[in-house]
Amino acid sequence: MLADTPRVGFFTDTSVCIGCKACEVACKEWNLIPQDGPLSLSANSYDNTMALGASTWRHVAFVEQQRGDQGLRWLMSSDVCKHCSSAACLEVCPTGALFRTEFGTVVVQPDVCNGCGYCVPACPFGVIDRREDDGRAFKCTLCYDRLRDGLEPACAKACPTDSIQFGELDELRSRAQARVATLQGAGVPEARLYLDDPGDGIGGAGAFFLLLDEPEVYGLPPDPVSTTRDLPALWRAAALAAGTLVAAVAASFLEGRR
């Protein structure tokens, strides 16, 4: 990431998401993403894509809640890759197919990916996946090609309610905090931010959310942690153990020579 290039990302305000799926359509159209299968309802509410994957880089979740005397409530949220600061998918990739862009985002280079799949279990959100036809991994690029041309990502451009907001992360966090305060002041105490803390288990996210319930309700992990966070300590321990072993072997050899 270049020193003079601010980090950018997404702030998704689920309180104004209407579930129109314009973001899903725009993402597929711009990035030429193949269809996930026959276009039909899943029998799980109005969700026909069900989850993020190699051919679904934006997924609009529909959550139906019965709230006692308050009746039915719909929660809708457009999910996407979090572009983690501590990106385990990038850290485990053996070919360099994943890289950090000058905007702080994480992108897969399909022409470099060898389909090993190491990145898939490494992601704490289950975002990245491989396509069945050739085994290569794919996920949201935050429209890297559009960013380089000074354009906002296709999903944010298409969102009719500004539920998906794109911009510099510091500015988005300030905007999100003000939005939460407004909602709570208007009698929505359950409004909260998710992944807005740069000091969290993934080192901060390039995509964070305003939720109206617990993260688990939306299918999100409550306290995500980078799956590679302990690797440095493990490598140090391994190096120390190897050094100790070499010293022991050398001492034994010298003792034998005597």
C-alpha positions in Angstrom: 0.0 0.0 0.0 1.5 3.3 -1.1 2.1 5.9 1.6 0.0 8.6 -0.1 -2.9 6.3 -0.9 -5.6 6.2 1.8 -7.1 2.8 2.6 -10.6 2.4 1.3 -13.4 0.0 1.9 -17.1 -0.5 2.5 -19.5 0.5 5.3 -22.7 -1.5 5.0 -25.7 0.0 6.9 -28.1 -2.9 7.1 -30.8 -0.6 8.7 -31.6 0.8 5.2 -31.0 -2.4 3.1 -34.3 -3.3 1.2 -33.1 -6.6 -0.1 -33.4 -5.5 -3.7 -30.2 -7.4 -4.7 -29.1 -4.7 -7.1 -25.6 -5.1 -5.6 -25.5 -8.8 -6.4 -26.6 -8.1 -10.0 -24.1 -5.2 -10.5 -21.3 -7.3 -9.0 -22.0 -10.2 -11.4 -22.4 -8.0 -14.4 -19.3 -5.9 -13.9 -17.0 -8.7 -13.0 -18.5 -11.2 -15.5 -19.1 -13.7 -12.7 -20.9 -16.9 -13.9 -24.4 -17.9 -12.8 -24.5 -20.0 -9.6 -27.1 -22.4 -11.1 -30.7 -22.3 -12.1 -32.3 -19.0 -11.1 -34.9 -20.2 -8.5 -35.9 -19.6 -4.9 -34.0 -21.6 -2.4 -37.1 -22.3 -0.2 -35.2 -20.3 2.5 -37.0 -17.0 2.5 -36.2 -15.0 -0.7 -32.6 -15.8 -0.7 -31.5 -17.5 -3.9 -27.7 -17.4 -3.5 -27.5 -18.5 0.1 -23.9 -17.6 0.8 -20.7 -16.0 -0.5 -18.6 -18.1 -2.8 -16.5 -18.3 -5.9 -19.4 -17.1 -8.0 -21.2 -15.0 -5.5 -19.0 -12.1 -4.4 -22.0 -10.2 -2.9 -24.7 -12.0 -1.0 -27.9 -10.4 0.4 -29.0 -12.2 3.4 -32.7 -12.3 4.4 -33.5 -13.0 8.1 -37.1 -13.3 9.2 -37.8 -12.6 12.9 -40.9 -13.0 14.9 -40.7 -10.5 17.7 -43.6 -11.3 20.0 -46.3 -8.7 20.1 -44.2 -6.5 17.7 -44.9 -9.0 14.9 -42.7 -9.9 12.0 -39.4 -8.1 11.2 -37.1 -8.6 8.3 -33.4 -8.1 8.6 -31.5 -7.8 5.4 -27.7 -7.4 4.9 -25.4 -7.4 1.9 -22.4 -9.4 2.8 -19.0 -9.3 1.1 -15.3 -10.1 1.6 -13.9 -8.2 4.6 -10.5 -7.4 3.1 -8.9 -8.1 6.5 -5.8 -6.2 7.6 -4.4 -9.6 8.8 -5.6 -11.6 5.8 -5.0 -15.3 6.4 -6.0 -16.2 2.8 -3.1 -14.0 1.6 -0.7 -15.3 4.2 -1.1 -19.0 3.4 -1.1 -18.6 -0.4 2.0 -20.4 -1.7 2.0 -18.9 -5.2 1.5 -15.2 -4.5 -1.9 -15.3 -6.3 -3.3 -13.2 -3.5 -1.8 -9.7 -3.0 -2.5 -6.5 -1.1 -3.3 -3.6 -3.4 -2.3 0.1 -3.1 -5.8 0.7 -1.7 -5.3 -1.8 1.2 -7.6 -4.4 -0.4 -6.9 -8.1 -1.0 -7.2 -9.4 -4.6 -6.9 -12.8 -6.2 -5.0 -13.1 -9.5 -6.8 -16.0 -11.3 -3.9 -16.5 -13.7 -1.5 -17.2 -10.8 -3.8 -19.3 -8.7 -3.0 -23.0 -8.9 -6.2 -24.2 -7.1 -4.4 -25.6 -4.0 -7.3 -24.4 -1.9 -5.1 -23.4 1.2 -6.9 -20.0 1.3 -10.4 -21.6 1.7 -10.1 -23.0 5.3 -7.9 -20.0 6.2 -10.6 -17.5 5.9 -12.4 -17.0 9.2 -15.6 -15.8 7.4 -15.9 -18.6 4.8 -15.7 -16.0 2.0 -13.2 -17.3 -0.5 -14.0 -20.5 -2.4 -13.0 -22.5 -5.5 -15.0 -23.0 -8.7 -15.8 -26.5 -9.5 -14.8 -26.3 -13.2 -11.2 -25.5 -12.8 -10.5 -25.4 -9.0 -9.2 -21.8 -8.9 -10.2 -19.5 -6.0 -12.2 -16.3 -6.4 -13.7 -13.6 -4.2 -14.6 -9.9 -4.1 -11.8 -7.7 -5.5 -13.5 -4.5 -4.3 -13.6 -3.7 -8.1 -9.9 -3.1 -8.2 -10.1 -2.2 -11.9 -12.7 0.5 -11.1 -10.7 1.9 -8.2 -7.6 2.3 -10.4 -9.8 4.4 -12.8 -11.2 6.5 -9.9 -14.6 4.8 -9.8 -16.5 3.4 -6.9 -17.2 -0.4 -6.8 -20.1 -1.5 -8.9 -22.2 -2.7 -5.9 -22.0 0.6 -4.1 -22.8 2.5 -7.3 -25.9 0.4 -7.8 -27.2 0.5 -4.2 -30.4 2.6 -4.3 -30.6 3.3 -0.6 -26.9 3.9 0.2 -26.8 0.9 2.3 -23.5 0.1 0.8 -21.2 3.1 1.2 -17.7 3.3 -0.2 -14.9 5.6 0.8 -11.8 6.1 3.0 -12.1 3.9 6.0 -11.4 6.6 8.6 -14.2 8.7 7.2 -16.6 5.7 7.0 -16.0 4.8 10.6 -16.8 8.4 11.7 -20.0 8.3 9.6 -20.9 4.8 11.0 -20.5 5.9 14.6 -22.8 8.9 14.0 -25.4 6.7 12.3 -25.4 4.3 15.3 -25.9 7.3 17.7 -28.8 8.5 15.6 -30.5 5.2 15.5 -30.0 4.6 19.2 -31.4 8.1 19.9 -34.4 7.2 17.8 -35.2 4.2 19.9 -33.2 1.5 18.2 -30.9 0.4 21.1 -29.9 -2.8 19.3 -28.0 -0.9 16.6 -24.3 -1.7 16.7 -21.2 -1.8 14.6 -19.4 -5.0 13.5 -15.7 -5.2 12.4 -15.2 -1.4 12.9 -12.4 -1.9 15.4 -8.8 -1.8 13.9 -7.6 -3.7 17.0 -9.8 -6.7 16.6 -8.8 -10.3 15.8 -8.3 -9.6 12.1 -6.4 -6.4 12.6 -9.3 -4.4 11.3 -11.5 -4.9 8.3 -11.8 -3.1 5.0 -15.6 -3.9 5.1 -17.6 -3.3 8.2 -21.3 -3.3 9.1 -24.0 -1.6 11.1 -26.2 -4.5 12.4 -29.6 -4.5 14.2 -29.0 -7.7 16.0 -26.2 -10.1 17.1 -23.7 -11.0 14.3 -24.7 -14.7 14.5 -28.3 -13.7 13.4 -26.8 -12.6 10.1 -24.6 -15.7 9.8 -21.4 -13.8 10.9 -18.9 -15.0 13.5 -19.2 -12.9 16.7 -15.4 -12.7 17.4 -13.5 -13.5 14.3 -9.8 -14.2 14.6 -7.1 -14.5 11.9 -6.4 -18.2 11.6 -2.7 -17.3 11.1 -2.3 -15.1 14.1 -0.1 -17.7 16.0 2.2 -18.5 13.0 5.0 -16.0 14.0 5.1 -17.5 17.5 5.1 -21.0 16.1 7.9 -20.3 13.6 10.0 -18.7 16.4 9.4 -21.8 18.6 10.3 -24.1 15.7 13.5 -22.1 15.0 14.4 -22.3 18.7 13.7 -26.0 18.8 15.8 -26.5 15.7 18.6 -24.5 17.1 18.6 -26.5 20.3 18.6 -29.7 18.4 21.5 -28.6 16.2 23.5 -27.6 19.3 22.8 -30.9 21.0 23.9 -32.9 18.0 27.0 -30.8 17.7 27.8 -31.2 21.4 27.3 -35.0 21.1 29.5 -35.2 18.0 32.3 -33.2 19.8 32.0 -35.4 22.9 32.3 -38.5 20.7 35.5 -37.1 19.0 37.1 -36.8 22.4 
